Amino acid sequence: MSRLRNTPETLTRLTEAIDVTGAVVDEGTRERSTMRARTLRSATGTQHDLAPVGDPPEDMRAVLLDATGGPEALRLGTVPVPTPVISELLVRVHAAGVNPIDAKTRAGAGVSGAIADFPSTLGFDFSGTVVKAPYEAHPFPPGTPVFGMVPFPRSGGSYAEYAVVPTMSVARKPQTLSHVEAAGVPLAALTAWGLVVETAHAHEGQRILIHAGSGGVGHFAVQFAAYFGAHVTVTGSGRNAAWLRELGASVVIDYTTTRFEEVVSDVDVVIDLVGNVQDRTGSRSLGVVRPGGLYVLVPTGSWPEYAQEADAAGVRSTSFKVTPDGGALATIARLLDSGAVQVYVDRVFDLGEAADAHRAIEEGHTRGKIVLRVSEG
Ligand SMILES: NC(=O)c1ccc[n+]([C@@H]2O[C@H](COP(=O)([O-])OP(=O)(O)OC[C@H]3O[C@@H](n4cnc5c(N)ncnc54)[C@H](OP(=O)(O)O)[C@@H]3O)[C@@H](O)[C@H]2O)c1
């Protein structure tokens, strides 16, 4: 795995090396390729590597939630295809990622308080094909394979054949990934990027402890932290130890047999994907951070007193909330296409099996991601 120093200059270079369509360009070819793209678009009104798309139908299949409840509250139904407005894209969804927040929301927690109307369609993550763009020369014209985050619950979610999504929340799908693989990326990888790169500023020599490194967010966090040269210690069960080392972890602590505070100390940063929901993982973590180090709580709301406890322990602390970000997603797509970072899809369910997918994610032992297959793509 090649490594980079995480400096502002590196990040600027990584980001600037990617144009809005996700193509990687160097300084010398940027101007020529921009001119070529302009010429192509003005001549044809579109790019030439696009899949043909027809007009969307009036109705679509979607997973519907009539009221919050158990997994059985999810049913397959038919609803109108949503209408995009202003800068939104209409996307044909080929696959939808399943995240713990989906199950929490279905159960009446998570972001359920913001659901305006029932029946509601859950789901943030998607990979699909653009069907309608806001204007002819848009960077993501119809036929473009894209992936990203739907602004659920403000609009309908991604557990459906079509979704509307703001342009700024999407990027070109990584070319080397299937739609099923790509749908496992956005929310988890953007969370990991926000935690490891933007909050922890991962760099060579830094010591990071990541709890739940084998889950959706964790497996990206381990890879990003190792990519930027940090020394990564991770908690996970023994069955995932060899895989976590392959992803870049230097030390794997089996939380089912070992108290992590007995074998690790003086870390610069703890990225806590468990919190005090299990075995007081958050409170116990404060004792392994060096004085002045940083503790980051990810399952927000699970431990309201974390900041006071961290202050008392002499540790800086913050919570974190993921933001849809097409620019960061384009950078992540480049890392995926280069092979420096991988997405691991644990289980795939059909759209009509959303309830089973929720039962699986609620078990809390997913390796990597769970994905719903929605339509051919
Ligand atoms: N604030 C935000 O913006 C944000 C964004 C994304 C996620 N989140 C939250 O962050 C948490 C993690 O999300 P996720 O998508 O990564 O979840 P996930 O994929 O469901 O995580 C499952 C993983 O957790 C591991 N695990 C379970 N208990 C553990 C423990 N006590 N110690 C160490 N590892 C343990 C399991 O490993 P084993 O199978 O080996 O036990 C499994 O691989 C969730 O609460 C989610 O809601 C918050």
The ligand as an SDF file (V2000), in Angstrom:
LIG
                    3D

 48 52  0  0  0  0  0  0  0  0999 V2000
  -22.3690   10.0460   13.7630 N   0  0  0  0  0  0  0  0  0  0  0  0
  -22.3300    9.6480   12.4950 C   0  0  0  0  0  0  0  0  0  0  0  0
  -22.2970   10.4520   11.5590 O   0  0  0  0  0  0  0  0  0  0  0  0
  -22.2870    8.1700   12.2160 C   0  0  0  0  0  0  0  0  0  0  0  0
  -22.0220    7.7260   10.9080 C   0  0  0  0  0  0  0  0  0  0  0  0
  -21.9200    6.3550   10.6570 C   0  0  0  0  0  0  0  0  0  0  0  0
  -22.1250    5.4560   11.7170 C   0  0  0  0  0  0  0  0  0  0  0  0
  -22.4300    5.9300   12.9480 N   0  0  0  0  0  0  0  0  0  0  0  0
  -22.6260    4.9790   14.0910 C   0  0  0  0  0  0  0  0  0  0  0  0
  -21.3640    4.3650   14.3420 O   0  0  0  0  0  0  0  0  0  0  0  0
  -21.5760    3.0200   14.7710 C   0  0  0  0  0  0  0  0  0  0  0  0
  -20.7860    2.0720   13.8600 C   0  0  0  0  0  0  0  0  0  0  0  0
  -21.3310    2.1110   12.5430 O   0  0  0  0  0  0  0  0  0  0  0  0
  -20.9770    0.9680   11.4910 P   0  0  0  0  0  0  0  0  0  0  0  0
  -21.7250    1.2520   10.2540 O   0  0  0  0  0  0  0  0  0  0  0  0
  -19.5150    0.7860   11.4160 O   0  0  0  0  0  0  0  0  0  0  0  0
  -21.6220   -0.2990   12.2490 O   0  0  0  0  0  0  0  0  0  0  0  0
  -21.5610   -1.8400   11.8980 P   0  0  0  0  0  0  0  0  0  0  0  0
  -21.0530   -2.0450   10.5130 O   0  0  0  0  0  0  0  0  0  0  0  0
  -22.8710   -2.4400   12.2410 O   0  0  0  0  0  0  0  0  0  0  0  0
  -20.4680   -2.4050   12.9320 O   0  0  0  0  0  0  0  0  0  0  0  0
  -20.3900   -3.7770   13.1310 C   0  0  0  0  0  0  0  0  0  0  0  0
  -19.0270   -4.1380   13.7050 C   0  0  0  0  0  0  0  0  0  0  0  0
  -18.9360   -3.7420   15.0660 O   0  0  0  0  0  0  0  0  0  0  0  0
  -18.0410   -4.6570   15.7080 C   0  0  0  0  0  0  0  0  0  0  0  0
  -18.2830   -4.6340   17.1490 N   0  0  0  0  0  0  0  0  0  0  0  0
  -19.4490   -4.8670   17.7830 C   0  0  0  0  0  0  0  0  0  0  0  0
  -19.2840   -4.6970   19.1190 N   0  0  0  0  0  0  0  0  0  0  0  0
  -17.9790   -4.3770   19.3170 C   0  0  0  0  0  0  0  0  0  0  0  0
  -17.1870   -4.0920   20.4710 C   0  0  0  0  0  0  0  0  0  0  0  0
  -17.7190   -4.0910   21.7040 N   0  0  0  0  0  0  0  0  0  0  0  0
  -15.8930   -3.7820   20.3000 N   0  0  0  0  0  0  0  0  0  0  0  0
  -15.3330   -3.7720   19.0700 C   0  0  0  0  0  0  0  0  0  0  0  0
  -16.0230   -4.0460   17.9430 N   0  0  0  0  0  0  0  0  0  0  0  0
  -17.3340   -4.3410   18.0560 C   0  0  0  0  0  0  0  0  0  0  0  0
  -18.3830   -5.9860   15.0940 C   0  0  0  0  0  0  0  0  0  0  0  0
  -17.2240   -6.7760   15.1100 O   0  0  0  0  0  0  0  0  0  0  0  0
  -17.2970   -8.3430   15.4760 P   0  0  0  0  0  0  0  0  0  0  0  0
  -18.2210   -8.9830   14.4840 O   0  0  0  0  0  0  0  0  0  0  0  0
  -15.8960   -8.7630   15.3210 O   0  0  0  0  0  0  0  0  0  0  0  0
  -17.8560   -8.4300   16.8770 O   0  0  0  0  0  0  0  0  0  0  0  0
  -18.7860   -5.6290   13.6480 C   0  0  0  0  0  0  0  0  0  0  0  0
  -17.7710   -5.8770   12.6990 O   0  0  0  0  0  0  0  0  0  0  0  0
  -23.0980    2.8040   14.7320 C   0  0  0  0  0  0  0  0  0  0  0  0
  -23.6130    3.0750   16.0230 O   0  0  0  0  0  0  0  0  0  0  0  0
  -23.5770    3.8550   13.7620 C   0  0  0  0  0  0  0  0  0  0  0  0
  -24.9280    4.2200   13.9440 O   0  0  0  0  0  0  0  0  0  0  0  0
  -22.5210    7.2540   13.2290 C   0  0  0  0  0  0  0  0  0  0  0  0
  1  2  1  0
  2  3  2  0
  2  4  1  0
  4  5  1  0
  4 48  2  0
  5  6  2  0
  6  7  1  0
  7  8  2  0
  8  9  1  0
  8 48  1  0
  9 10  1  0
  9 46  1  0
 10 11  1  0
 11 12  1  0
 11 44  1  0
 12 13  1  0
 13 14  1  0
 14 15  2  0
 14 16  1  0
 14 17  1  0
 17 18  1  0
 18 19  2  0
 18 20  1  0
 18 21  1  0
 21 22  1  0
 22 23  1  0
 23 24  1  0
 23 42  1  0
 24 25  1  0
 25 26  1  0
 25 36  1  0
 26 27  1  0
 26 35  1  0
 27 28  2  0
 28 29  1  0
 29 30  1  0
 29 35  2  0
 30 31  1  0
 30 32  2  0
 32 33  1  0
 33 34  2  0
 34 35  1  0
 36 37  1  0
 36 42  1  0
 37 38  1  0
 38 39  2  0
 38 40  1  0
 38 41  1  0
 42 43  1  0
 44 45  1  0
 44 46  1  0
 46 47  1  0
M  CHG  2   8   1  16  -1
M  END
$$$$
